[in-house]
């Protein structure tokens, strides 16, 4: 399970993608269990995203659904709701329906928001292509390029010298 598994947003974001949803359905409904050898490279990418969110776990060479992720996400959301009900404190106050419209001007606020979103977009030890990162950032911000730059500049994510891969730091 990843650090993202308790947050409902990455789960819904993953399932909002048609290919990822189709791969998830394949894992859930598979009579013979799904293995990596039977998937295309695009489906493997979708499968890695499902694993990163905690929806799917690797069991040897096979992949299986992990339904507990739903109850964990609901419990976590309820805990957050209880802890922040009626308050606009913390970096969440800069989000509208979970999406960042503009980076805060104040440096400490900007770093808090960028740290929060970096944790939502990449699981620990997960490496993603620039395209995949931009898709995920597009779900979280109106300016995904600016947010990516802020994450790299703040040291919350790293990238290869040519910018083809990104990971959390």
N, C-alpha and C positions, 0 to 999 in steps of 0.2 A: 504494500500500500504506500502511496506517496503522500507528501505533505498536502497535496491538493485534494485528496480524497474527501476531506471533511467540508470542503467548500462546494456549495451547489452550483456556483456559476460555471466552473470549468466542465462540470458534468453536463449541464444543459448546453453549453457552447459546443462540446464534442458531439452531442446528439443532434444538434441543429444542422450539422454538416451531413448532407445526404449520403455520401460515401461511408462516412464513419457510422452513421445510423444503420446502413445496410450491412456493414461488417459486424456491428453489434448484434443485429438480428440473426445473422448467420451463426455467431457464437452461441447465442441464447437458444436457437432452435435446432442446432446441428444434431442430427442423429449420430453420425460418426463425429467425434469432436474435431474442432478446427485445429489444423496445424499450419505452421508458417509455409510449408512446402507447397500448399495448395492455393496460395494467395498471390495476387499480382503485387508489384512494388507499391502501387498506390494503396492497395488494400493493406499491405504491411504497415505503411505509414499510418493509416487510420487505426490499425490494431495497436500500434505503439502509443497512439494518443489515448486509446481506451485503457491501456495498461497504466499510463501516466495518471489518468483521472481516478483509477481504482475501480472502474466498471468491470474490468476483465483482469484475471490473473493468469500468469503462465504456470502451468502444472507440468513440468517436464517439457516435452515437445508439444504439448497440447495447451489450448487456451480455453478457459471457462469463465462464465459470467460470475460476478461477485455481487449478489443482490444486497449484501450488508451495507454497501456503499450508500444506498438510499437512506436507510435508517440513521447511519452516521451523519450524513449531510443534514438531515432534518433535525437531529439532536443538536448539532453544531449551530445551525441557523437559529434554533430556539434559544440556545444559550447566548448567542450574539444579540438576538432581539431583546432578551431580558437585560443584558448588560448595557445596551445602548438605547433602550426605549425612551423616547422623548428628549434625547440629547443629540447635539450636532458636534460632538467632540471627536477628535482624531481625524485621520486622513479621509475617512468615509464622508466627511462633510463636503468634500470637494467633488464627490461623485453624484451624478443624477441617474437614477435607475441603474446603478452599478457601472456607469460609463463616465469617464473623465472628459469633460468638455474643454477645459484649459488647465495647464499646469499652474499651480499657485506661484505668485511672485516671490513670496518670502522663502528663503533658502531652506529653512528647517521644515516648513510645510511641504515644499516641493520634494525634498528627500523622503519624507514620510509617505507621501502619495506614491512616489516612484518605487519605494521599497515594497509597499503594499501590493501594487500591481505587478511588480516583478515576481513576487511570490505566487500570484495567481496565474501568471502566464507560463511559468516554467517550473517543473518539479525538480527536486534535487537530482543531480547527475543526468538529467535529461538533456540530450543534444538535439537541436532542431535546425532545419535549413532556414535560410533567410525568408523564403516564401512562407513557410509554416509559421514562423514567428510573426511575420507581418499580418497573416490571417488572424492569429490570436490577438495581436495588439489592436487590430481593427475592430474587434468585438468589445474592446475595453476603452478605446479612446477615439475621439474625433480626429486626432492627429497622430496616427501610429508611428510615422517616421520620427516626429519630434519626441515621442515617448520612448522609442527605441534608443535614440541618441542620448536622452536623459538617463536611461538605465545603464548604458555603457559608460557614460561620463561619470556617473555616481559609483560605478564599480559593482552594481548589483547583477549584471550579466557581463559575460565576456564573449569575444568572437574570435574566429580565426583571422589571420592577417588579411585575407581576401574578402572577409565578410560573408562567407558562404554558410557558416555554421555558428550557432549561438548556444550558450549554456549558462545556468545560474552559477554565481560565485559566492 
